[in-house]
Amino acid sequence: MSRLGALWERLAGRGQPRPVSAPSPARAPRPNEYSVFTKAHDREIRLEDLDSILGPLSPAEQGLFELRKQACSVGLAEWQAEAHVKALIRRNKLASLATQAERAATCVTILLDLSGSMRDQRIMTVRGVLEVVALVPQALGIQFEILGFTTARWQGGLSRRQWIDAGKPQWPGRLNDLLHVVITDADVRDSARLTKFEQLLRPDLLKENIDGEAVEWACARLMTRKADRRALIVISDGAPVDDSTLQANDLDYLADHLTSVTASIQSGGDIALFGVGIDYNPARLYRDARKSSSPGELLDALFDVLEAFLARPPEIAGDTSSASDLEPTG
């Protein structure tokens, strides 16, 4: 089993935690705090502006992009027609759970894992589901946005080069260039734009996933919104993995940070935190966790989360401590 495979199994609940070996005498002990070697190359960008960071697609990439768009359109067309009917029923149920004023004072963010393992069928499924789900919160007057996270480059990018030039100091911390993508922000009121997610199918988009900082970023955006209750729904297909960071630190570095971040949010009570896994059960990280393995299951999971959140009184809407303790639903 590879070292990264062992980390995956630990967080997915399929294996036992790896024994912690003593640090090498030549290496200092691991610092207690998570750190970042440099943020100079991190970027936040709107989905439609990806060319400015990733560059234009090559002819081969453009051809693959067009094939993926066609496959997504044809493969999910019939399902989406049925899903829109289901969404209308679920929308009516959601409307009954909160008054118009309460909904207007509510903000919900979906944070999407854009890692390499999400390519092909998984990202096409998520795109198709989001095109259905995204219209519902807007119709209800809920502040709503979708964010995504990946890295701008493979193999540590410019951050790793800078670390190498600095002499490879020990325990550099996070060692890659973050790419945080605003797929649609909470101020968007254009229904047409809410369903233009085809850029998620770009062959050059999906790379590494550094989840802890992405969750912090999404929460920071949520806290700037004028709202009485806030929810963050994280869609992911597994553990955080960035080869450059893990090789220069240790296998648990990113996972430990994500665990610390989610624990802090869930104990704070300002934001209700939910995890939805794609072929993966995120219950070790999120107290309120759901697993999905098909477009229909993902659609139901997202609407179930919205219903569970809106059903709570506003004064406890950010408290997930009593959620199923939380037994996974998948």
C-alpha positions in Angstrom: 0.0 0.0 0.0 1.3 3.5 -0.9 1.9 6.0 1.9 -0.9 8.2 0.5 -3.2 5.2 0.2 -2.6 4.5 3.9 -3.6 8.1 4.7 -6.8 7.8 2.6 -7.8 4.6 4.5 -7.3 6.2 7.8 -9.6 9.1 7.1 -12.1 7.0 5.2 -12.4 4.6 8.1 -11.1 1.6 6.2 -7.8 1.2 8.0 -6.2 1.7 11.4 -4.2 4.9 12.2 -0.5 4.5 11.2 1.9 4.2 14.1 3.8 7.3 14.8 7.5 6.7 14.4 10.1 8.7 16.3 11.5 11.6 14.4 14.9 11.3 12.8 17.7 12.6 15.0 18.7 14.8 12.2 15.3 16.4 12.0 13.6 18.8 14.4 10.3 17.7 16.0 7.2 18.7 14.1 5.9 22.2 15.0 2.6 22.3 16.8 1.1 24.9 14.5 0.1 24.5 10.9 2.1 26.8 8.7 2.4 28.0 5.1 5.8 28.4 3.4 4.5 31.2 1.2 1.2 32.7 0.1 2.8 34.8 -2.7 1.5 32.5 -5.4 -2.0 31.8 -4.0 -4.9 33.0 -6.2 -8.6 33.6 -5.8 -10.5 33.8 -9.1 -13.9 33.7 -10.6 -14.8 30.5 -12.5 -15.2 32.4 -15.8 -11.7 33.9 -15.5 -9.7 30.7 -15.2 -7.7 31.4 -18.4 -5.9 34.2 -16.6 -4.3 31.6 -14.2 -4.4 28.3 -16.1 -3.8 29.8 -19.6 -5.9 28.9 -22.7 -6.6 25.3 -23.4 -4.4 23.5 -25.9 -6.1 22.1 -29.0 -6.0 18.6 -27.4 -7.4 19.9 -24.1 -10.1 21.9 -25.9 -11.1 18.7 -27.8 -11.4 16.8 -24.5 -13.3 19.7 -22.9 -15.8 19.6 -25.7 -16.2 15.8 -25.4 -16.8 16.2 -21.7 -19.4 18.9 -22.2 -21.2 16.8 -24.7 -21.1 13.7 -22.5 -22.4 15.6 -19.6 -25.2 17.2 -21.6 -26.4 14.0 -23.2 -25.8 11.7 -20.3 -27.6 13.8 -17.7 -30.3 15.4 -19.8 -33.1 12.9 -18.9 -32.0 12.7 -15.3 -31.9 16.5 -15.0 -35.5 16.8 -16.3 -36.7 14.5 -13.6 -34.5 16.1 -11.0 -36.0 19.6 -11.7 -39.4 18.1 -10.8 -38.0 16.7 -7.6 -36.4 20.0 -6.9 -39.7 21.8 -7.1 -41.2 19.5 -4.5 -38.2 19.9 -2.2 -38.3 23.7 -2.7 -41.9 23.8 -1.5 -40.9 21.8 1.6 -38.0 24.2 2.3 -40.2 27.2 1.9 -42.5 25.8 4.7 -39.6 25.5 7.2 -38.7 29.2 7.4 -40.5 32.5 6.8 -39.4 34.8 4.0 -37.6 37.1 6.5 -35.8 34.1 8.0 -34.7 32.9 4.6 -33.4 36.3 3.6 -31.3 36.3 6.8 -29.8 32.9 5.9 -26.6 32.3 3.9 -25.5 28.9 2.6 -22.2 28.0 0.9 -21.3 24.9 -1.0 -17.6 24.2 -1.1 -16.5 21.8 -3.8 -13.4 19.7 -3.8 -11.7 20.2 -7.2 -9.0 17.5 -6.8 -7.7 15.3 -9.5 -9.6 12.3 -8.2 -12.9 14.2 -9.0 -12.2 14.0 -12.8 -14.5 12.5 -15.4 -17.7 10.9 -14.0 -17.5 12.5 -10.5 -17.1 16.1 -11.7 -19.8 15.6 -14.4 -22.1 14.3 -11.8 -21.5 17.2 -9.4 -21.9 19.7 -12.2 -25.2 18.2 -13.2 -26.5 18.2 -9.7 -25.4 21.8 -8.9 -27.2 23.0 -12.0 -30.4 21.8 -10.4 -29.8 22.6 -6.8 -28.4 26.1 -7.3 -31.7 27.6 -8.5 -33.6 26.6 -5.4 -32.0 28.8 -2.7 -32.2 31.7 -5.0 -35.9 31.1 -5.6 -36.4 31.0 -1.8 -34.5 34.3 -1.2 -31.6 32.6 0.5 -28.1 34.0 0.1 -26.2 31.3 -1.6 -22.8 30.7 -3.2 -20.7 27.9 -4.6 -16.9 27.9 -4.1 -14.2 25.4 -5.3 -10.7 24.7 -4.2 -7.7 23.1 -5.9 -4.1 24.2 -6.7 -2.8 26.3 -9.6 -0.1 23.8 -10.4 1.1 20.2 -9.8 4.2 19.2 -7.8 4.3 22.2 -5.5 4.3 24.9 -8.2 6.2 28.1 -7.6 6.0 27.6 -3.8 8.1 24.5 -4.0 10.6 26.1 -6.3 10.9 29.0 -3.8 11.5 26.5 -1.0 14.2 24.7 -2.9 15.9 28.0 -3.7 15.8 28.7 0.1 17.7 25.5 0.8 14.8 23.3 1.7 14.3 24.3 5.3 12.7 21.6 7.5 8.9 21.6 8.1 8.1 24.2 5.5 4.4 23.8 6.0 1.9 23.9 3.1 4.0 23.8 -0.1 1.8 24.5 -3.1 0.0 27.4 -4.8 -3.6 27.5 -3.8 -6.3 28.2 -6.4 -9.6 29.2 -4.8 -12.5 29.5 -7.3 -15.6 31.5 -6.9 -18.0 29.5 -9.0 -20.9 31.8 -8.1 -21.1 34.3 -5.3 -23.9 35.2 -2.9 -24.7 38.5 -4.6 -25.5 36.8 -8.0 -29.2 37.1 -8.9 -28.9 36.0 -12.5 -30.5 32.6 -12.9 -28.8 32.0 -16.2 -25.3 32.5 -14.7 -26.2 30.2 -11.8 -26.3 27.3 -14.2 -23.2 28.0 -16.3 -20.8 25.6 -14.7 -19.2 24.0 -17.7 -15.8 25.4 -16.8 -15.7 22.8 -14.1 -15.1 20.2 -16.8 -11.8 21.8 -18.0 -9.1 19.1 -18.2 -6.5 21.4 -16.6 -8.5 22.5 -13.5 -8.5 19.5 -11.2 -5.2 19.1 -9.3 -4.4 18.8 -5.6 -6.7 19.4 -2.6 -5.7 21.3 0.5 -9.0 21.2 2.4 -8.3 22.9 5.7 -7.4 26.3 4.3 -10.3 26.0 1.8 -12.8 25.5 4.6 -11.3 28.5 6.5 -11.6 30.6 3.3 -15.2 29.6 2.8 -16.1 30.3 6.4 -14.4 33.7 6.3 -16.6 34.6 3.3 -19.6 33.4 5.2 -18.8 35.6 8.2 -18.8 38.7 6.1 -22.4 38.2 5.1 -25.2 40.0 6.9 -27.0 36.9 8.1 -28.6 35.4 11.3 -27.6 31.9 10.3 -25.0 30.4 8.1 -24.2 26.9 6.7 -21.2 25.5 4.9 -21.7 22.2 2.9 -18.4 20.6 1.9 -18.5 18.2 -1.1 -15.4 16.0 -1.3 -14.3 12.6 -2.4 -11.6 11.9 0.1 -8.8 13.1 2.3 -6.7 16.2 1.6 -3.7 15.3 -0.5 -0.9 17.4 -1.9 2.2 15.4 -2.6 4.6 18.4 -2.3 3.4 19.3 1.2 3.2 15.7 2.5 6.7 14.8 1.3 8.3 17.8 2.9 6.3 17.5 6.2 4.6 14.2 7.1 1.6 12.1 5.9 -0.8 13.5 8.5 0.0 17.2 8.0 -2.9 18.3 5.9 -5.4 15.8 7.5 -4.5 17.0 11.0 -5.1 20.6 9.9 -8.5 19.8 8.4 -9.5 17.9 11.5 -8.5 20.9 13.7 -10.3 23.4 11.4 -13.6 21.4 11.3 -13.5 20.7 15.1 -13.1 24.5 15.8 -16.0 25.4 13.5 -18.3 22.8 14.9 -17.6 23.8 18.5 -17.9 27.5 17.7 -21.5 27.5 16.7 -21.4 30.4 14.3 -21.6 28.2 11.2 -23.4 24.9 10.7 -21.0 22.5 9.0 -22.0 19.6 6.8 -20.0 17.1 4.8 -21.2 15.3 1.7 -19.0 12.6 0.4 -18.7 11.4 -3.2 -18.2 7.6 -3.0 -16.7 8.4 0.4 -18.0 8.7 4.0 -16.7 12.0 5.6 -18.1 11.2 9.1 -14.7 11.3 10.7 -14.4 14.9 9.9 -18.0 16.2 9.9 -20.5 15.5 12.6 -23.3 15.8 10.1 -22.1 13.6 7.2 -23.7 12.0 4.3 -22.4 9.7 1.5 -23.5 9.7 -2.1 -22.7 7.4 -5.0 -25.0 8.6 -7.8 -26.5 11.9 -9.0 -29.8 11.1 -7.3 -28.1 10.4 -4.0 -26.1 13.6 -4.2 -29.2 15.6 -5.0 -31.1 14.1 -2.1 -28.1 14.6 0.3 -27.9 18.3 -0.5 -31.7 18.8 -0.1 -31.6 16.8 3.1 -28.9 19.0 4.5 -30.8 22.2 3.5 -34.0 20.8 5.2 -32.1 19.8 8.3 -30.5 23.3 8.5 -33.6 25.3 7.9 -35.6 23.2 10.4 -33.4 24.3 13.2 -34.4 27.4 15.2 -32.2 30.4 14.1 -30.6 30.6 17.5 -29.1 27.1 17.2 -28.8 26.9 13.4 -25.0 26.9 13.7 -24.8 24.1 16.3 -24.2 20.6 14.9 -23.2 19.0 18.1 -26.5 17.1 18.4 -26.5 15.8 14.8 -26.7 12.0 14.6 -23.3 11.7 16.4 -23.4 11.3 13.9 -24.1 8.2 12.0 -23.5 8.4 8.3 -26.5 8.1 6.2 -24.8 6.3 3.3 
